[in-house]
Amino acid sequence: MKTSLYASLLLAGLLSPPAIAQTASSDGYVLDKVVQVSRHGVRPPTESNEKLLTRVTQRQWPTWLVPLGNLTGHGYAGAVEMGRYRGQVLRTAGLIPKGCPDARQLLVHASPLQRTKATAQALLDGMFPGCGFQPTYVAGEQDALFQANEMPFAALDPAKAKAQILKALGGSVEAAQERYNPFEEKLREVACLPAADCPYGKQPWVLEENAKGRFSIKGLSAGANMGEVFRLEYSQGLPLDKVAFGNARTPAEVSSLMVLTKAKYDFLNDIPYIASRGASELMNQISLELKQGTTFASKDPQGTPPDVPLMLLVAHDTNISYLRTMLGFGWKLGDYLENNIPPVGTLQFERYKEVKTGDYFLRIAFEAQSMDQIRNLTRLDGTETPLKGDFASAKDCRKTSVGLLCPLKEALVKVDQNIDPTALTPYSFQ
């Protein structure tokens, strides 16, 4: 893992982070800590998805200029802009200084895939241009924060997982496929040439368990991946006659082809038990970071992250969907379908302190560029801002100039409520 000298000293306890001048909002709140979890930027389909879609549609799909699954140049530029905007917001709030901050004020850690590492670098380049900061990441392809759902310590009880999946399906896979048949037919019309022997949509859905104890729905996967690829084509800026083979010329039309993408998440990711097993490790580190510097802080025998003003974690939509489910947080942003997680979509945990009382509050929000903002690489500013939705994590939340703020003590109950202590493993950012 790459780690700066300052970060190493801080983690070793030899140095303390320098103080940053804090700026109170007009109604008296100071932002003093942010943890954000961002999805990677625009990429082509992965190699396995490309092979699947080519096979089921018997059709050539658009050619991308980077290896399958990797962040594109357009995706990098979109992430830089999101980073620039977030940096501007955090500087205005006084969380980070102008120019290049001390490296000890940051923890930027990415999932170890190319698209996440490159997105983390893009966000850093946007937030801190010319500062030369680099993200950290583990060696190899698995990090317990981001790939817990593929690792033994977070293994599923197959019977329990299957029962919850079947409940979400409405009792049976067959009944669910029947409900979604009109959407399969629509995708078939879009992706299959009339005269071709196109197998898409003819396969019965089958709930399968893989060797690692994780579940998928064979038959649904192709349609789910297809909708995501159409969105990526539009976001990448491909000519409109290439997006969904010329059948999606607006964000709303793209989203209409993503109903099966959402269904896959509804049936496999947004399942409380599966989400808790897959993201307890990540949620636990977020919780520990949010408690640092308050009376709720504690040392965790599994490992406690360094106390920094800004923790930026770059992950995958699967990670964010698990966290969303654990929180019970839902959103509907612009033309996206409900709970959609666009490229560089970010789940934000912002801790504020009320100046007059010294009480702490937490804002939990999801923020993402619109489909057209990503496609057009729109500059984000005071008039052209990302889409966002706030989460009421407690009963006594209050609307403020900085968003919906909830008492930290009660909000942390919501953050911690679905952390499964049996799905945790020792972790260190060193």
Disulfide bonds with the S-S distance in Angstrom:
Cys100-Cys131 1.97
Cys192-Cys198 1.91
Cys397-Cys406 2.05
